[in-house]
Amino acid sequence: MATEQRPYHLVVFGASGFTGQFVTEEVAREQVAAEQSSRLPWAVAGRSKEKLQQVLEKAALKLGRPTLPSEVGIIICDISNPASLDEMATKTALVLNCVGPYRFYGEPIVKACIENGTSCIDICGEPQFLELMHAKYHEKAAEKGVYIIGSSGFDSIPADLGVLYTRNQMNGTLTAVESFLTIHTGPEGLCIHDGTWKSAVYGFGDKGTLRKLRSASCLKPVPIVGSKLKRRWPVSYCRELNSYSIPFLGSDMSVVKRTQRYLHESLEESPVQYAAYVTVGGITSVFKLMFAGLFFLFFVKFSIGRHLLVKFPWLFSFGYFSKQGPTQKQMDSSSFTMTFFGQGYSHGFSTDKNKPNIRICTQVKGPEAGYVATPIAMVQAAMTLLNDASDLPKGGGVFTPGAAFSRTKLIDRLNQHGIEFSVISSSEV
């Protein structure tokens, strides 16, 4: 990567935004912990110098490093000014893009980075944007030798790398995985920020465009190895977790399937079937969430409904929204667990006409998902890209986290920073 001739190794774009400030703090924490000789020159970028300075001062106070603001560069640029984005991109080897919703603000960053030979990582959870960027820019990024890696936050590193971890831990061939996400909250409850809410509203409201994009791609189906994974009912009971579950509607399914396609077509690895669910507790919680979900999905179908959802989110989010985002207490008391139930075949056991004869259960655990785990995942993905370039796919392109980092030590890095991967059980049937 082009680092030696550029003043910065990485830049946090949108550092003064709600998520951006936590990413900035995490980069600062990573650099404070590093030895003097291995610290990387970095900068923050955004529209307001004053706000960027305040973010650095807040991070300095929290980390007990008063000299931090003087050690970090500040770049003034605006998403509506392409020239300023080009100038930012020429100053760094890697941009950490924290400005969403990405369907509105993401493409200019991708374009500026590719044109100026700069890699980019984002934390997008919007399948339409992620798949569109791959369709439009994969070949251009490959020509430039840069890496554009989407969904490198809670969406969707735990799911994508969790499937790869499960595969690597199985003593045989993994053919199918179901994941179950459980969100743990304390007495303060759960809360999402305005930007996350808007991304969800517009994402679910534009599923028709995503279907057209996939149809136009004309991709061949990825082959199914072994028994076909059966989809669960919209509401099902998971006996192992003693909880009801519903399909997880985030980007995990899209991202994992793209990773499996890449690994099969480019590296000739056996593809893994995947389905994602989220646990919802008891039957009372099921009815509450079904009502809220149907209400939400009805409104996002219509432009006036989307306008109302965005304009008056507190009326429709059933207590889960806050313009200011979650409080520190809410984040400190929250965590997530993602449990993976995998099935496959032992070495030498035929996958044709036989039922799977190996079961494995793994978990990924971490702190609060949106604004604690996401910055950790994004920053460790960035450190991996900067430090382990020889283990990345040859050349460049637009990649999922699993495609980009499948042969790196990113899982080890995450384990060392509070996002823990572990095997719960493994047995031959």
C-alpha positions as CSV (number, residue, x, y, z in Angstrom):
1,M,0.0,0.0,0.0
2,A,1.1,3.6,-0.7
3,T,2.1,4.7,2.8
4,E,5.7,5.9,2.6
5,Q,5.0,8.8,0.3
6,R,1.9,10.0,2.1
7,P,1.7,12.0,5.3
8,Y,-0.9,9.7,7.0
9,H,-1.4,6.0,7.1
10,L,-5.1,6.3,7.9
11,V,-7.8,9.0,8.1
12,V,-11.1,8.8,10.0
13,F,-13.6,10.5,7.8
14,G,-16.7,11.7,9.7
15,A,-14.8,11.7,12.9
16,S,-17.1,14.2,14.5
17,G,-20.2,12.1,13.8
18,F,-21.8,10.0,16.5
19,T,-20.1,6.7,15.4
20,G,-17.0,8.5,14.1
21,Q,-16.1,9.9,17.5
22,F,-16.0,6.3,18.9
23,V,-13.9,5.1,16.0
24,T,-11.5,8.1,16.6
25,E,-11.3,7.1,20.2
26,E,-10.5,3.5,19.3
27,V,-7.8,4.5,16.8
28,A,-6.3,6.7,19.5
29,R,-6.4,3.9,22.0
30,E,-4.7,1.5,19.5
31,Q,-2.0,4.0,18.9
32,V,-1.5,4.8,22.6
33,A,-1.1,1.1,23.3
34,A,1.4,0.6,20.5
35,E,5.1,0.9,21.0
36,Q,6.6,4.2,19.9
37,S,8.3,2.6,16.9
38,S,5.1,1.1,15.6
39,R,2.7,4.0,15.9
40,L,1.2,5.2,12.7
41,P,0.7,8.8,11.6
42,W,-3.1,9.4,11.3
43,A,-5.7,12.2,10.9
44,V,-9.3,13.0,11.4
45,A,-11.4,14.5,8.6
46,G,-14.8,16.4,8.4
47,R,-16.4,19.7,7.7
48,S,-15.7,21.5,11.0
49,K,-12.2,22.0,12.4
50,E,-13.7,23.1,15.7
51,K,-15.8,19.9,16.1
52,L,-12.9,17.7,15.0
53,Q,-10.7,19.4,17.6
54,Q,-13.4,18.8,20.3
55,V,-13.5,15.0,19.4
56,L,-9.7,14.8,19.8
57,E,-9.8,16.7,23.1
58,K,-12.6,14.4,24.4
59,A,-10.5,11.3,23.4
60,A,-7.4,12.8,25.0
61,L,-9.3,13.3,28.3
62,K,-10.8,9.8,28.3
63,L,-7.5,8.1,27.5
64,G,-5.4,10.3,29.8
65,R,-3.2,11.5,27.0
66,P,-3.3,15.3,26.9
67,T,-0.8,15.6,24.0
68,L,-3.1,13.6,21.6
69,P,-4.7,16.6,19.8
70,S,-1.3,17.8,18.8
71,E,-0.3,14.4,17.5
72,V,-3.2,13.9,15.1
73,G,-3.7,15.7,11.8
74,I,-6.9,17.5,10.9
75,I,-8.3,17.6,7.3
76,I,-11.2,19.8,6.3
77,C,-13.4,18.2,3.6
78,D,-17.0,17.9,2.7
79,I,-18.9,15.0,1.1
80,S,-20.5,17.6,-1.3
81,N,-17.1,18.8,-2.5
82,P,-15.4,16.1,-4.6
83,A,-12.2,18.2,-4.9
84,S,-11.8,18.1,-1.1
85,L,-12.4,14.4,-1.0
86,D,-9.7,13.9,-3.6
87,E,-7.3,16.0,-1.5
88,M,-8.1,14.0,1.6
89,A,-7.5,10.7,-0.3
90,T,-4.1,11.8,-1.7
91,K,-2.9,12.3,1.9
92,T,-3.5,8.8,3.2
93,A,-3.2,5.2,2.4
94,L,-6.5,4.2,4.0
95,V,-9.8,6.0,4.8
96,L,-12.1,4.8,7.5
97,N,-15.4,6.1,6.3
98,C,-17.9,6.7,9.1
99,V,-20.4,8.9,7.2
100,G,-23.8,7.3,6.6
101,P,-26.5,6.5,5.5
102,Y,-24.1,5.1,2.9
103,R,-26.7,5.0,0.1
104,F,-26.7,8.8,0.2
105,Y,-23.1,9.6,1.2
106,G,-20.9,6.5,0.6
107,E,-20.2,6.5,-3.2
108,P,-18.3,9.8,-3.4
109,I,-15.8,8.4,-0.9
110,V,-15.4,5.1,-2.7
111,K,-14.9,7.0,-6.0
112,A,-12.3,9.4,-4.6
113,C,-10.4,6.7,-2.9
114,I,-10.1,4.5,-6.1
115,E,-9.2,7.4,-8.3
116,N,-6.4,8.4,-5.9
117,G,-5.0,5.0,-5.1
118,T,-6.4,4.9,-1.6
119,S,-8.0,1.9,0.2
120,C,-11.2,2.4,2.2
121,I,-13.1,0.6,5.0
122,D,-16.6,1.3,6.0
123,I,-19.1,0.0,8.6
124,C,-22.1,-0.1,6.2
125,G,-25.0,-2.5,7.0
126,E,-26.9,-1.6,3.8
127,P,-26.8,-4.6,1.3
128,Q,-28.0,-2.4,-1.7
129,F,-25.0,-0.1,-1.3
130,L,-22.5,-2.8,-0.6
131,E,-23.6,-4.9,-3.6
132,L,-23.8,-1.8,-5.9
133,M,-20.3,-0.8,-5.0
134,H,-19.0,-4.2,-5.9
135,A,-20.8,-4.2,-9.2
136,K,-19.6,-0.7,-10.2
137,Y,-16.1,-0.5,-8.8
138,H,-14.6,-4.0,-8.2
139,E,-12.7,-4.0,-11.5
140,K,-11.6,-0.3,-11.1
141,A,-10.3,-1.0,-7.6
142,A,-8.5,-4.0,-8.8
143,E,-6.8,-2.0,-11.6
144,K,-5.6,0.5,-9.0
145,G,-4.6,-2.1,-6.5
146,V,-6.7,-0.7,-3.7
147,Y,-9.0,-2.5,-1.2
148,I,-12.6,-1.3,-0.7
149,I,-13.9,-3.3,2.2
150,G,-17.5,-2.8,3.3
151,S,-19.5,-3.9,6.4
152,S,-16.5,-3.9,8.7
153,G,-18.3,-3.2,11.9
154,F,-20.9,-5.2,13.9
155,D,-22.4,-5.5,10.4
156,S,-21.0,-7.9,9.5
157,I,-17.6,-9.0,10.9
158,P,-18.9,-11.2,13.7
159,A,-21.2,-13.2,11.3
160,D,-18.8,-13.3,8.3
161,L,-15.7,-14.2,10.3
162,G,-17.7,-16.4,12.7
163,V,-18.6,-18.6,9.8
164,L,-15.0,-18.8,8.7
165,Y,-13.9,-19.5,12.3
166,T,-16.5,-22.3,12.5
167,R,-15.2,-23.8,9.3
168,N,-11.6,-23.6,10.5
169,Q,-12.4,-25.3,13.8
170,M,-14.3,-28.2,12.2
171,N,-12.4,-31.5,11.7
172,G,-14.0,-32.1,8.3
173,T,-16.0,-30.1,5.7
174,L,-18.4,-27.5,7.0
175,T,-21.5,-27.4,4.7
176,A,-24.1,-25.3,6.6
177,V,-24.4,-22.8,9.5
178,E,-27.2,-21.2,11.3
179,S,-26.3,-18.1,13.5
180,F,-28.4,-16.8,16.3
181,L,-27.8,-13.3,17.6
182,T,-28.7,-12.4,21.2
183,I,-28.5,-8.9,22.4
184,H,-28.0,-8.5,26.2
185,T,-29.2,-5.2,27.7
186,G,-29.0,-3.9,31.3
187,P,-31.6,-2.0,33.2
188,E,-31.0,1.0,31.1
189,G,-32.4,-0.7,28.0
190,L,-31.5,-0.6,24.3
191,C,-31.1,2.5,22.2
192,I,-30.1,3.4,18.6
193,H,-28.9,6.6,17.1
194,D,-30.5,8.8,14.4
195,G,-28.1,7.7,11.7
196,T,-28.6,4.0,12.4
197,W,-32.4,4.5,12.3
198,K,-32.3,6.4,9.0
199,S,-30.2,3.6,7.4
200,A,-32.7,1.0,8.5
201,V,-35.7,3.0,7.2
202,Y,-34.3,3.7,3.7
203,G,-32.7,0.2,3.5
204,F,-35.9,-1.7,4.1
205,G,-37.9,0.8,2.0
206,D,-35.8,0.2,-1.1
207,K,-35.7,-3.6,-1.3
208,G,-37.1,-3.5,-4.8
209,T,-33.9,-1.8,-6.1
210,L,-31.8,-4.5,-4.5
211,R,-33.8,-7.3,-6.2
212,K,-33.3,-5.6,-9.5
213,L,-29.6,-5.2,-8.9
214,R,-29.3,-8.9,-8.1
215,S,-31.3,-9.9,-11.1
216,A,-29.2,-7.8,-13.4
217,S,-26.0,-9.4,-12.1
218,C,-26.9,-12.8,-13.7
219,L,-24.7,-14.7,-11.2
220,K,-24.7,-18.5,-11.3
221,P,-26.0,-20.1,-8.1
222,V,-23.3,-21.2,-5.7
223,P,-23.4,-25.0,-5.5
224,I,-25.0,-26.7,-2.5
225,V,-22.6,-29.2,-0.8
226,G,-24.3,-32.0,1.3
227,S,-27.8,-31.7,2.7
228,K,-29.7,-28.6,1.9
229,L,-30.1,-26.3,4.9
230,K,-33.8,-26.0,5.7
231,R,-35.1,-22.5,6.4
232,R,-36.9,-22.0,9.7
233,W,-40.4,-20.6,10.1
234,P,-40.6,-16.8,10.6
235,V,-41.1,-17.6,14.3
236,S,-39.3,-20.7,15.5
237,Y,-38.1,-22.1,18.8
238,C,-34.4,-22.7,19.3
239,R,-34.2,-25.6,21.8
240,E,-30.4,-25.2,22.4
241,L,-30.8,-21.5,23.4
242,N,-34.2,-21.9,25.0
243,S,-35.5,-18.9,23.1
244,Y,-37.8,-18.1,20.2
245,S,-36.1,-16.6,17.1
246,I,-37.0,-14.6,14.0
247,P,-34.9,-14.1,10.8
248,F,-32.2,-11.5,11.2
249,L,-32.9,-8.8,8.7
250,G,-29.5,-7.0,8.7
251,S,-26.8,-7.3,6.1
252,D,-25.3,-10.6,7.5
253,M,-27.0,-12.9,5.0
254,S,-25.9,-10.8,2.0
255,V,-22.3,-10.4,3.2
256,V,-21.7,-14.0,4.2
257,K,-23.2,-15.3,0.9
258,R,-20.9,-12.9,-1.1
259,T,-17.9,-14.2,0.9
260,Q,-18.8,-17.8,0.2
261,R,-19.2,-17.1,-3.5
262,Y,-15.7,-15.4,-3.6
263,L,-14.0,-18.2,-1.6
264,H,-15.6,-20.8,-3.9
265,E,-15.0,-19.1,-7.3
266,S,-11.6,-17.5,-6.6
267,L,-10.0,-19.9,-4.1
268,E,-11.9,-23.1,-5.0
269,E,-13.0,-23.6,-1.4
270,S,-16.1,-25.6,-0.5
271,P,-19.1,-23.2,0.0
272,V,-21.1,-23.0,3.2
273,Q,-24.8,-22.5,3.3
274,Y,-25.9,-19.9,5.8
275,A,-29.0,-18.5,7.6
276,A,-29.2,-15.8,10.2
277,Y,-31.6,-15.4,13.1
278,V,-32.0,-13.2,16.2
279,T,-33.3,-14.5,19.5
280,V,-36.3,-12.7,21.0
281,G,-36.9,-14.4,24.3
282,G,-40.3,-15.7,25.3
283,I,-43.6,-15.7,23.5
284,T,-44.6,-12.3,24.9
285,S,-41.6,-10.7,23.3
286,V,-42.4,-12.5,20.0
287,F,-45.8,-10.8,19.8
288,K,-44.4,-7.4,20.7
289,L,-41.7,-7.6,18.1
290,M,-44.1,-9.0,15.5
291,F,-46.4,-6.0,16.0
292,A,-43.5,-3.5,15.9
293,G,-42.0,-5.2,12.8
294,L,-45.2,-5.4,10.8
295,F,-45.9,-1.8,11.7
296,F,-42.4,-0.7,10.6
297,L,-42.4,-2.8,7.4
298,F,-45.8,-1.4,6.4
299,F,-44.7,2.2,6.8
300,V,-41.3,1.8,4.9
301,K,-43.2,0.7,1.8
302,F,-44.5,4.2,1.1
303,S,-42.6,7.4,0.6
304,I,-44.9,9.3,3.0
305,G,-44.4,6.5,5.5
306,R,-40.6,6.7,5.2
307,H,-40.9,10.5,5.6
308,L,-42.9,10.1,8.9
309,L,-40.5,7.4,10.2
310,V,-37.5,9.7,9.6
311,K,-39.2,12.9,10.7
312,F,-40.8,11.5,13.9
313,P,-38.7,8.5,14.8
314,W,-39.6,8.6,18.5
315,L,-43.3,7.9,17.6
316,F,-42.4,4.7,15.7
317,S,-39.3,3.2,17.3
318,F,-41.1,1.9,20.4
319,G,-38.7,3.5,22.8
320,Y,-35.5,2.3,21.0
321,F,-34.6,5.6,19.5
322,S,-32.7,8.6,20.8
323,K,-31.5,11.6,18.8
324,Q,-28.4,11.7,21.1
325,G,-27.8,8.0,20.8
326,P,-27.3,5.5,23.7
327,T,-26.0,6.8,27.0
328,Q,-22.7,5.6,28.4
329,K,-24.6,3.5,31.0
330,Q,-26.6,1.8,28.2
331,M,-23.4,1.0,26.3
332,D,-21.6,-0.3,29.4
333,S,-24.4,-2.6,30.3
334,S,-25.0,-4.0,26.8
335,S,-23.3,-6.9,25.0
336,F,-23.9,-9.4,22.2
337,T,-23.5,-13.1,21.7
338,M,-23.7,-14.7,18.3
339,T,-24.0,-18.5,18.4
340,F,-23.2,-20.6,15.3
341,F,-24.6,-24.1,14.8
342,G,-22.7,-25.8,12.1
343,Q,-23.0,-29.2,10.3
344,G,-20.8,-31.0,8.0
345,Y,-19.0,-34.2,7.0
346,S,-15.9,-35.9,8.4
347,H,-12.8,-36.4,6.2
348,G,-13.5,-39.2,3.7
349,F,-17.2,-39.3,4.4
350,S,-19.2,-38.7,1.2
351,T,-21.4,-35.6,1.0
352,D,-23.6,-37.2,-1.7
353,K,-26.9,-38.7,-0.4
354,N,-25.5,-38.9,3.2
355,K,-26.7,-36.8,6.1
356,P,-24.1,-34.6,7.9
357,N,-22.2,-36.6,10.5
358,I,-20.5,-33.8,12.4
359,R,-22.0,-31.0,14.5
360,I,-20.2,-28.0,15.9
361,C,-21.2,-25.0,18.0
362,T,-19.1,-21.8,18.2
363,Q,-19.7,-18.4,19.6
364,V,-18.6,-14.8,19.0
365,K,-19.1,-12.6,22.1
366,G,-18.5,-8.9,22.4
367,P,-19.4,-5.6,24.1
368,E,-22.3,-3.3,23.0
369,A,-22.7,-3.9,19.3
370,G,-23.3,-0.6,17.6
371,Y,-20.9,1.8,19.1
372,V,-18.3,-0.3,21.1
373,A,-17.9,-3.5,19.1
374,T,-18.2,-1.7,15.7
375,P,-15.2,0.7,16.3
376,I,-13.1,-2.2,17.6
377,A,-13.9,-4.3,14.5
378,M,-13.3,-1.4,12.1
379,V,-10.0,-0.4,13.7
380,Q,-8.7,-3.9,13.8
381,A,-9.7,-4.5,10.2
382,A,-7.7,-1.3,9.4
383,M,-4.7,-2.5,11.3
384,T,-4.8,-5.8,9.5
385,L,-5.0,-4.2,6.1
386,L,-2.1,-1.9,6.9
387,N,0.1,-4.4,8.6
388,D,-0.7,-7.8,6.9
389,A,-0.9,-6.8,3.2
390,S,0.8,-10.0,2.1
391,D,-2.1,-12.0,3.4
392,L,-4.8,-10.1,1.6
393,P,-6.2,-11.1,-1.8
394,K,-3.6,-10.4,-4.6
395,G,-4.2,-7.1,-6.3
396,G,-7.2,-5.2,-5.1
397,G,-11.0,-4.9,-5.5
398,V,-14.2,-4.5,-3.6
399,F,-14.4,-7.2,-0.9
400,T,-16.5,-8.4,2.0
401,P,-14.5,-8.7,5.3
402,G,-14.5,-12.5,5.0
403,A,-13.1,-12.4,1.4
404,A,-10.5,-9.8,2.3
405,F,-9.3,-11.2,5.7
406,S,-9.9,-15.0,5.4
407,R,-6.2,-15.7,5.4
408,T,-5.1,-13.0,7.9
409,K,-4.8,-12.8,11.7
410,L,-7.8,-10.6,12.1
411,I,-9.7,-13.1,14.3
412,D,-6.6,-13.2,16.6
413,R,-6.6,-9.4,16.8
414,L,-10.3,-9.3,17.6
415,N,-9.8,-11.9,20.4
416,Q,-7.2,-9.6,21.9
417,H,-9.5,-6.6,21.9
418,G,-12.7,-8.0,23.5
419,I,-14.5,-9.6,20.5
420,E,-14.0,-13.3,21.4
421,F,-14.3,-16.3,19.2
422,S,-14.6,-19.7,20.9
423,V,-15.7,-23.3,20.3
424,I,-18.6,-24.4,22.5
425,S,-18.9,-28.0,21.4
426,S,-18.0,-30.3,18.6
427,S,-19.1,-33.9,18.1
428,E,-19.4,-36.6,15.4
429,V,-23.0,-37.9,15.0
